[in-house]
């Protein structure tokens, strides 16, 4: 198994520069704190919307045919 390149070794990306000047300090996208924070925030918002819809959403359905009304007890138009 190959060892990781040293600071002064050529960069494995093929740029011809030393590893310390080319790719040594790059952080992969999945280890980026901003990306991780954005994903966590998005998941929290989605969870809050889902919970809010379960407890407070739903309500009366619209779109019943003319002459019918929505029945909360049965969950359909009558």
Secondary structure, 3 states (H helix, E strand, C coil): CCCCCCCCCECCCCCCCEHHHHCCCCCCHHHCHHHHHHHHHHHHHHHHHHHHHHHHCCCCCCCCCCCCCEECCCCEEC
